Amino acid sequence: MQNRETYSDTLPKKYMAAGALLFNEAGELLILHPTYKDRWEIVGGIVEADESPRQACEREINEEIGLDIHVGRLLCVDYSINLENAENLQFIFDGGVLTEDQIASIRLADGEVKSVEFVPASSKEDRERLLARDRLGPRLVKALEAREHQTTYYLEKGE
């Protein structure tokens, strides 16, 4: 019989990431361009050891754009297998609407974030454009729908 420690070593390892949907008062979505990727992302990142997805999301908001925000409810969780064949869980939370003062106080993480911008996200056409954003697209559109309909979605590979 295995002891608890040896047994836990045999369990599958999954990594987690958490992000937030942050909006301006016009309803546009904040996206950022990391220095280490060719694509735009929402604010967020990897969940570290002994950290909840919500804590990771709030830490990443602070690290990436310098704001101290307590995120709202969970909009979606997405199970997928990445290009390296690693299982992962992606959480997206509602970060709410930023005030003009908060937007003015955004400070980009030195060496990590090139720029941020707000993009339209409310119409069908806006969401179709967001769908084109590779693997994040379908998850992002479902998170926007969840926010609009006051629900939470469980997804697998964005569906």
DRENLUMMI-641635 format. One line per field, with one value per atom (N, C-alpha, C): residue number from 1; residue in three letters; x negated, y negated, z. Coordinates in steps of 0.02 Angstrom, whole numbers, always signed. Layout:
% DRENLUMMI-641635
i = [NUM, ...];
aa = [ALA, ...];
c1 = [X, ...];
c2 = [Y, ...];
c3 = [Z, ...];
***
This chain:
% DRENLUMMI-641635
i = [1, 1, 1, 2, 2, 2, 3, 3, 3, 4, 4, 4, 5, 5, 5, 6, 6, 6, 7, 7, 7, 8, 8, 8, 9, 9, 9, 10, 10, 10, 11, 11, 11, 12, 12, 12, 13, 13, 13, 14, 14, 14, 15, 15, 15, 16, 16, 16, 17, 17, 17, 18, 18, 18, 19, 19, 19, 20, 20, 20, 21, 21, 21, 22, 22, 22, 23, 23, 23, 24, 24, 24, 25, 25, 25, 26, 26, 26, 27, 27, 27, 28, 28, 28, 29, 29, 29, 30, 30, 30, 31, 31, 31, 32, 32, 32, 33, 33, 33, 34, 34, 34, 35, 35, 35, 36, 36, 36, 37, 37, 37, 38, 38, 38, 39, 39, 39, 40, 40, 40, 41, 41, 41, 42, 42, 42, 43, 43, 43, 44, 44, 44, 45, 45, 45, 46, 46, 46, 47, 47, 47, 48, 48, 48, 49, 49, 49, 50, 50, 50, 51, 51, 51, 52, 52, 52, 53, 53, 53, 54, 54, 54, 55, 55, 55, 56, 56, 56, 57, 57, 57, 58, 58, 58, 59, 59, 59, 60, 60, 60, 61, 61, 61, 62, 62, 62, 63, 63, 63, 64, 64, 64, 65, 65, 65, 66, 66, 66, 67, 67, 67, 68, 68, 68, 69, 69, 69, 70, 70, 70, 71, 71, 71, 72, 72, 72, 73, 73, 73, 74, 74, 74, 75, 75, 75, 76, 76, 76, 77, 77, 77, 78, 78, 78, 79, 79, 79, 80, 80, 80, 81, 81, 81, 82, 82, 82, 83, 83, 83, 84, 84, 84, 85, 85, 85, 86, 86, 86, 87, 87, 87, 88, 88, 88, 89, 89, 89, 90, 90, 90, 91, 91, 91, 92, 92, 92, 93, 93, 93, 94, 94, 94, 95, 95, 95, 96, 96, 96, 97, 97, 97, 98, 98, 98, 99, 99, 99, 100, 100, 100, 101, 101, 101, 102, 102, 102, 103, 103, 103, 104, 104, 104, 105, 105, 105, 106, 106, 106, 107, 107, 107, 108, 108, 108, 109, 109, 109, 110, 110, 110, 111, 111, 111, 112, 112, 112, 113, 113, 113, 114, 114, 114, 115, 115, 115, 116, 116, 116, 117, 117, 117, 118, 118, 118, 119, 119, 119, 120, 120, 120, 121, 121, 121, 122, 122, 122, 123, 123, 123, 124, 124, 124, 125, 125, 125, 126, 126, 126, 127, 127, 127, 128, 128, 128, 129, 129, 129, 130, 130, 130, 131, 131, 131, 132, 132, 132, 133, 133, 133, 134, 134, 134, 135, 135, 135, 136, 136, 136, 137, 137, 137, 138, 138, 138, 139, 139, 139, 140, 140, 140, 141, 141, 141, 142, 142, 142, 143, 143, 143, 144, 144, 144, 145, 145, 145, 146, 146, 146, 147, 147, 147, 148, 148, 148, 149, 149, 149, 150, 150, 150, 151, 151, 151, 152, 152, 152, 153, 153, 153, 154, 154, 154, 155, 155, 155, 156, 156, 156, 157, 157, 157, 158, 158, 158, 159, 159, 159];
aa = [MET, MET, MET, GLN, GLN, GLN, ASN, ASN, ASN, ARG, ARG, ARG, GLU, GLU, GLU, THR, THR, THR, TYR, TYR, TYR, SER, SER, SER, ASP, ASP, ASP, THR, THR, THR, LEU, LEU, LEU, PRO, PRO, PRO, LYS, LYS, LYS, LYS, LYS, LYS, TYR, TYR, TYR, MET, MET, MET, ALA, ALA, ALA, ALA, ALA, ALA, GLY, GLY, GLY, ALA, ALA, ALA, LEU, LEU, LEU, LEU, LEU, LEU, PHE, PHE, PHE, ASN, ASN, ASN, GLU, GLU, GLU, ALA, ALA, ALA, GLY, GLY, GLY, GLU, GLU, GLU, LEU, LEU, LEU, LEU, LEU, LEU, ILE, ILE, ILE, LEU, LEU, LEU, HIS, HIS, HIS, PRO, PRO, PRO, THR, THR, THR, TYR, TYR, TYR, LYS, LYS, LYS, ASP, ASP, ASP, ARG, ARG, ARG, TRP, TRP, TRP, GLU, GLU, GLU, ILE, ILE, ILE, VAL, VAL, VAL, GLY, GLY, GLY, GLY, GLY, GLY, ILE, ILE, ILE, VAL, VAL, VAL, GLU, GLU, GLU, ALA, ALA, ALA, ASP, ASP, ASP, GLU, GLU, GLU, SER, SER, SER, PRO, PRO, PRO, ARG, ARG, ARG, GLN, GLN, GLN, ALA, ALA, ALA, CYS, CYS, CYS, GLU, GLU, GLU, ARG, ARG, ARG, GLU, GLU, GLU, ILE, ILE, ILE, ASN, ASN, ASN, GLU, GLU, GLU, GLU, GLU, GLU, ILE, ILE, ILE, GLY, GLY, GLY, LEU, LEU, LEU, ASP, ASP, ASP, ILE, ILE, ILE, HIS, HIS, HIS, VAL, VAL, VAL, GLY, GLY, GLY, ARG, ARG, ARG, LEU, LEU, LEU, LEU, LEU, LEU, CYS, CYS, CYS, VAL, VAL, VAL, ASP, ASP, ASP, TYR, TYR, TYR, SER, SER, SER, ILE, ILE, ILE, ASN, ASN, ASN, LEU, LEU, LEU, GLU, GLU, GLU, ASN, ASN, ASN, ALA, ALA, ALA, GLU, GLU, GLU, ASN, ASN, ASN, LEU, LEU, LEU, GLN, GLN, GLN, PHE, PHE, PHE, ILE, ILE, ILE, PHE, PHE, PHE, ASP, ASP, ASP, GLY, GLY, GLY, GLY, GLY, GLY, VAL, VAL, VAL, LEU, LEU, LEU, THR, THR, THR, GLU, GLU, GLU, ASP, ASP, ASP, GLN, GLN, GLN, ILE, ILE, ILE, ALA, ALA, ALA, SER, SER, SER, ILE, ILE, ILE, ARG, ARG, ARG, LEU, LEU, LEU, ALA, ALA, ALA, ASP, ASP, ASP, GLY, GLY, GLY, GLU, GLU, GLU, VAL, VAL, VAL, LYS, LYS, LYS, SER, SER, SER, VAL, VAL, VAL, GLU, GLU, GLU, PHE, PHE, PHE, VAL, VAL, VAL, PRO, PRO, PRO, ALA, ALA, ALA, SER, SER, SER, SER, SER, SER, LYS, LYS, LYS, GLU, GLU, GLU, ASP, ASP, ASP, ARG, ARG, ARG, GLU, GLU, GLU, ARG, ARG, ARG, LEU, LEU, LEU, LEU, LEU, LEU, ALA, ALA, ALA, ARG, ARG, ARG, ASP, ASP, ASP, ARG, ARG, ARG, LEU, LEU, LEU, GLY, GLY, GLY, PRO, PRO, PRO, ARG, ARG, ARG, LEU, LEU, LEU, VAL, VAL, VAL, LYS, LYS, LYS, ALA, ALA, ALA, LEU, LEU, LEU, GLU, GLU, GLU, ALA, ALA, ALA, ARG, ARG, ARG, GLU, GLU, GLU, HIS, HIS, HIS, GLN, GLN, GLN, THR, THR, THR, THR, THR, THR, TYR, TYR, TYR, TYR, TYR, TYR, LEU, LEU, LEU, GLU, GLU, GLU, LYS, LYS, LYS, GLY, GLY, GLY, GLU, GLU, GLU];
c1 = [-42, +0, -44, -26, -64, -47, -98, -83, -58, -32, -2, -51, -113, -163, -180, -190, -207, -147, -88, -28, -20, -30, -20, -71, -129, -179, -155, -107, -83, -24, +3, +61, +41, +87, +70, +57, +12, -4, +29, +66, +99, +77, +65, +51, +112, +114, +171, +148, +192, +181, +247, +242, +302, +294, +350, +350, +415, +417, +477, +498, +563, +591, +599, +563, +566, +592, +637, +670, +661, +668, +674, +749, +765, +835, +874, +838, +871, +885, +867, +879, +826, +769, +715, +671, +644, +604, +530, +498, +426, +388, +343, +298, +226, +179, +110, +66, +10, -37, -100, -108, -168, -231, -287, -350, -372, -349, -373, -325, -273, -226, -212, -192, -175, -101, -64, +8, +29, +88, +118, +152, +156, +186, +230, +270, +302, +252, +263, +219, +225, +168, +170, +106, +104, +44, +50, -6, -10, +6, +43, +57, -4, -33, -92, -73, -123, -112, -79, -31, +4, +42, +65, +102, +167, +222, +285, +287, +329, +336, +355, +399, +418, +358, +321, +261, +211, +202, +155, +178, +242, +269, +257, +272, +263, +189, +145, +73, +49, +72, +52, +76, +136, +160, +112, +93, +48, -21, -47, -113, -114, -63, -64, -44, +6, +28, +30, +6, -2, +61, +116, +179, +194, +220, +241, +316, +337, +408, +428, +486, +515, +565, +550, +592, +658, +708, +774, +781, +839, +855, +818, +816, +787, +833, +805, +845, +839, +779, +773, +708, +709, +650, +645, +586, +575, +520, +538, +489, +462, +396, +367, +300, +274, +207, +168, +112, +76, +31, -6, -47, -102, -121, -172, -140, -76, -38, -29, -29, -18, +54, +86, +154, +153, +204, +208, +280, +289, +354, +344, +386, +383, +446, +437, +492, +496, +557, +566, +618, +598, +639, +663, +717, +742, +703, +663, +624, +661, +720, +761, +740, +769, +758, +708, +655, +604, +627, +612, +627, +575, +589, +540, +476, +482, +422, +380, +414, +377, +342, +376, +346, +285, +292, +236, +176, +190, +135, +105, +126, +98, +23, -16, -89, -108, -139, -157, -217, -213, -268, -329, -382, -444, -472, -483, -511, -462, -399, -349, -291, -271, -213, -235, -224, -241, -190, -126, -73, -6, +42, +111, +156, +214, +265, +334, +384, +453, +482, +516, +545, +620, +660, +732, +744, +794, +807, +881, +925, +996, +1038, +1021, +1064, +1042, +1085, +1070, +1006, +1000, +941, +877, +883, +825, +803, +850, +834, +807, +831, +803, +729, +713, +642, +601, +630, +594, +583, +630, +623, +561, +538, +479, +414, +419, +359, +337, +319, +295, +331, +295, +326, +367, +350, +387, +456, +464, +525, +590, +599, +662, +675, +624, +631, +651, +621, +635, +707, +730, +799, +849, +835, +880, +879, +821, +817, +858, +855, +895, +970, +989, +1059, +1080, +1036, +1052, +1063, +1022, +1030, +1097, +1113, +1175, +1237, +1234, +1292, +1290, +1241, +1235, +1233, +1188, +1181, +1107, +1092, +1023, +1023, +970, +964, +906, +917, +863, +850, +787, +769, +716, +712, +657, +632, +570, +539, +580, +606, +643, +715, +740, +809, +850];
c2 = [+60, +0, -63, -110, -173, -220, -255, -307, -369, -416, -476, -514, -521, -559, -525, -459, -424, -424, -416, -417, -484, -539, -605, -617, -585, -592, -559, -512, -478, -514, -564, -600, -645, -656, -700, -771, -804, -874, -919, -967, -1016, -1085, -1129, -1197, -1240, -1297, -1341, -1412, -1448, -1519, -1555, -1619, -1658, -1728, -1753, -1819, -1855, -1919, -1959, -2000, -2008, -2055, -2122, -2172, -2240, -2286, -2331, -2374, -2447, -2490, -2562, -2578, -2641, -2660, -2656, -2654, -2646, -2573, -2527, -2456, -2422, -2455, -2424, -2382, -2329, -2280, -2299, -2295, -2308, -2246, -2254, -2200, -2227, -2181, -2203, -2162, -2193, -2159, -2144, -2080, -2061, -2067, -2079, -2083, -2015, -1962, -1895, -1855, -1888, -1854, -1898, -1866, -1903, -1923, -1905, -1918, -1957, -1987, -2024, -1975, -1992, -1949, -1992, -1958, -1993, -1994, -2034, -2037, -1971, -1942, -1880, -1841, -1782, -1741, -1676, -1644, -1578, -1583, -1533, -1526, -1492, -1525, -1498, -1450, -1415, -1367, -1401, -1366, -1389, -1455, -1466, -1526, -1505, -1537, -1521, -1557, -1534, -1570, -1643, -1658, -1728, -1769, -1741, -1776, -1788, -1738, -1745, -1800, -1802, -1853, -1923, -1932, -1998, -2017, -1968, -1981, -2002, -1965, -1980, -2049, -2069, -2136, -2188, -2177, -2224, -2224, -2165, -2160, -2189, -2174, -2193, -2265, -2290, -2359, -2404, -2379, -2421, -2441, -2404, -2420, -2368, -2391, -2347, -2338, -2283, -2271, -2204, -2202, -2139, -2117, -2061, -2039, -2012, -2014, -1989, -1915, -1897, -1826, -1792, -1726, -1684, -1684, -1698, -1698, -1631, -1603, -1537, -1504, -1438, -1397, -1352, -1347, -1310, -1258, -1194, -1140, -1130, -1127, -1113, -1079, -1058, -1029, -1075, -1102, -1151, -1117, -1156, -1130, -1083, -1089, -1045, -983, -972, -914, -917, -976, -984, -1005, -971, -989, -1054, -1095, -1157, -1179, -1220, -1251, -1326, -1359, -1431, -1462, -1509, -1542, -1615, -1638, -1709, -1738, -1793, -1828, -1895, -1920, -1987, -2038, -2079, -2130, -2196, -2201, -2260, -2317, -2375, -2436, -2480, -2499, -2543, -2615, -2653, -2725, -2761, -2822, -2862, -2870, -2878, -2885, -2820, -2763, -2700, -2693, -2709, -2704, -2750, -2810, -2858, -2834, -2792, -2770, -2703, -2676, -2613, -2622, -2576, -2575, -2507, -2506, -2443, -2410, -2344, -2307, -2314, -2340, -2352, -2286, -2283, -2223, -2167, -2175, -2122, -2143, -2206, -2229, -2287, -2279, -2332, -2389, -2369, -2419, -2389, -2432, -2412, -2453, -2427, -2466, -2439, -2480, -2460, -2446, -2388, -2369, -2358, -2373, -2360, -2285, -2268, -2198, -2183, -2230, -2219, -2192, -2209, -2188, -2119, -2090, -2025, -2030, -2085, -2095, -2101, -2137, -2144, -2075, -2035, -1969, -1922, -1930, -1889, -1908, -1972, -1993, -1963, -1962, -1934, -1859, -1825, -1753, -1737, -1784, -1773, -1772, -1785, -1788, -1719, -1677, -1608, -1572, -1539, -1496, -1534, -1597, -1636, -1656, -1664, -1691, -1660, -1594, -1563, -1570, -1563, -1570, -1642, -1689, -1760, -1777, -1753, -1766, -1735, -1674, -1642, -1680, -1706, -1745, -1809, -1841, -1901, -1885, -1828, -1807, -1792, -1759, -1743, -1807, -1857, -1921, -1953, -1952, -1983, -1948, -1881, -1842, -1823, -1851, -1837, -1762, -1727, -1655, -1638, -1575, -1549, -1490, -1485, -1430, -1384, -1319, -1270, -1253, -1258, -1245, -1192, -1160, -1116, -1138, -1160, -1187, -1244, -1286, -1346, -1334, -1273, -1259, -1233];
c3 = [+0, +0, +0, -42, -47, +10, +33, +82, +45, +81, +51, +7, +30, -8, -74, -72, -134, -181, -154, -195, -230, -194, -225, -281, -277, -331, -396, -391, -451, -484, -450, -477, -535, -582, -639, -615, -650, -635, -686, -662, -705, -683, -731, -709, -720, -686, -689, -706, -738, -752, -738, -723, -708, -738, -765, -795, -778, -797, -781, -842, -847, -895, -860, -884, -857, -912, -894, -944, -926, -977, -963, -960, -947, -939, -1005, -1062, -1127, -1143, -1098, -1109, -1150, -1161, -1200, -1153, -1181, -1144, -1145, -1087, -1082, -1104, -1152, -1171, -1166, -1159, -1154, -1202, -1221, -1265, -1225, -1206, -1168, -1212, -1182, -1219, -1244, -1213, -1228, -1274, -1301, -1346, -1406, -1461, -1521, -1523, -1472, -1473, -1411, -1416, -1361, -1314, -1250, -1199, -1153, -1112, -1056, -999, -949, -891, -853, -834, -797, -804, -775, -779, -740, -730, -699, -624, -600, -528, -497, -447, -414, -358, -331, -277, -218, -188, -128, -140, -200, -219, -253, -236, -269, -337, -383, -446, -437, -390, -377, -353, -306, -281, -337, -380, -436, -483, -497, -542, -514, -451, -419, -416, -403, -402, -472, -523, -592, -614, -594, -611, -582, -519, -487, -520, -535, -566, -637, -676, -747, -760, -723, -737, -676, -619, -560, -523, -534, -500, -446, -390, -335, -341, -372, -386, -356, -325, -302, -356, -388, -443, -417, -461, -445, -459, -483, -489, -546, -541, -593, -653, -712, -773, -809, -812, -844, -821, -826, -817, -878, -905, -968, -957, -968, -965, -1036, -1042, -1108, -1101, -1157, -1161, -1208, -1183, -1224, -1276, -1312, -1367, -1342, -1279, -1250, -1218, -1231, -1205, -1129, -1101, -1029, -1016, -968, -950, -910, -922, -884, -875, -824, -810, -813, -852, -862, -832, -785, -751, -775, -788, -805, -756, -724, -675, -703, -674, -691, -650, -684, -650, -643, -676, -669, -714, -699, -739, -702, -738, -709, -713, -661, -662, -704, -721, -759, -719, -653, -611, -612, -609, -612, -679, -733, -800, -805, -779, -781, -739, -689, -645, -667, -724, -749, -760, -732, -741, -768, -827, -859, -825, -817, -787, -832, -803, -840, -867, -931, -962, -974, -953, -961, -1007, -1004, -1043, -1087, -1153, -1201, -1199, -1201, -1205, -1186, -1172, -1160, -1205, -1219, -1255, -1238, -1249, -1240, -1309, -1316, -1380, -1371, -1422, -1418, -1408, -1367, -1352, -1344, -1361, -1345, -1403, -1464, -1520, -1546, -1587, -1618, -1660, -1697, -1740, -1697, -1641, -1596, -1572, -1553, -1526, -1580, -1641, -1696, -1707, -1700, -1705, -1648, -1589, -1532, -1540, -1574, -1586, -1626, -1666, -1707, -1666, -1603, -1559, -1536, -1581, -1570, -1513, -1469, -1418, -1368, -1354, -1306, -1331, -1397, -1426, -1403, -1412, -1391, -1317, -1276, -1203, -1186, -1219, -1206, -1224, -1281, -1302, -1252, -1229, -1180, -1114, -1093, -1032, -1038, -1096, -1108, -1105, -1134, -1131, -1059, -1022, -952, -911, -924, -888, -907, -971, -995, -967, -961, -940, -866, -828, -757, -742, -778, -768, -767, -760, -763, -810, -851, -898, -881, -889, -888, -960, -982, -1051, -1056, -1113, -1130, -1198, -1201, -1262, -1290, -1247, -1268, -1288, -1282, -1303, -1244];
***
